[in-house]
Amino acid sequence: GGGTPQLYSLEQNTPNPFNPSTQISFQLPINSRVSLTVFNSLGQPVDQLIDAQMNTGSHEVEWQPKDHRSGVYFYELRTEPIGETNIYDSKSIPFVARKKMLLVR
């Protein structure tokens, strides 16, 4: 159901494979500094979708890879909790997750 997410999570993009755009969803259990980056198959960054402080909750961003070729891409979510940290609380430690997606032109 709804409400505040209990854990950080990065969902698989939809649709996948995709053309011309795809949606990337993620959840933040606490306010966090967020970076969402798309990489090519060589591990080189090709788009920075988010680099900002964000509030608790569910979020979604659309990627439109205008001039990119067909192929495998990876997206990475990095979070840094804002405020006090507690090493015993998974909500207050940094989170990193990666997923794979396929662009078909």
N, C-alpha and C positions, 0 to 999 in steps of 0.2 A: 504494500500500500504506500500511501504518501508519507509525509513527514520528513524529518531530518535523516539523511543517510547515516548509518552507524559506522561505515568503513569507507576508505578511499576505494574507488574502482574506476577502471577504464573499460568501456564496452567496445565490442567489435563494431567497426563502422558499418553503416547500412546505406544503400545496398553495397554488396561486395561480391563479385567485381562490379565496377561502376563506370559510368560515363553519362553525363558530363560532370556530375558532382556527387558528393557523399556526405553523410552526417556522422559526426564523431561525438559520442556522449560520454560524460564522466560525472562522478559524484564526489563531493567534498563534505566530510563530516564536521569540519571546522573551517573558519576563515583561513585562507592560505594564499601564499604567493604561488602563482601557477604559470608554468611554461608548457605549451603544447607545440611540438615541432614535427614537421614532416621531413623524412630523409629518403634519398634515393637508395637503390640497391647497393651502392658503393659506400653507404653510410654518411654521405655528404648531406648537410641540411639544404632543403630546397624551398621551404616555406615555414615561417614562424606564424602560427595561427593565433597564439595567445602568449602574452608576456605581461602579466598584470596581477594585482591583488584581486581575489574573488571571494565572494561570500559563500557560506555554507549552503549546500543544496545540490540539486541536479542541474547540469549544464549541457548544452549542445552547441556545436559549431559546425558550419558547413565548409567543406573544402572544395573549391573549384580550381582544378589544376590547369589553368588556361593554356600555357605553352609547354607543358610537360608531355613527354612521350608515353606510349603504352608501356606497362611494366609493373614490377613489384615495387611498392613503396612501404615505408614503415612510419608509424607515428608514435611519438613518445610523450607521455605526460609526466612532468616533474612537479612536485609540490613541496612547499616549505611552510609548515604551520606558522601562523602569526600569533605572537603572544608567548606565554610561558610554555615550556616543554616539560614533559614527564616521560622518561625512558620506559616506564612501565605501562604507558597508555599508547596504543598503536595509532590513535588519532593525532598525537602530538609529535610524531617523528616524521622525517621526510619520506615521501613516497615516490617511487619511479615504476612506470609500467610501459611496455611497448607492445604494439600489435602490428600485424602485416595486412596490407590491402593491395588490390590489383586494379589498375587503371587499364581499361580496354578502349582503344580509339577505333 
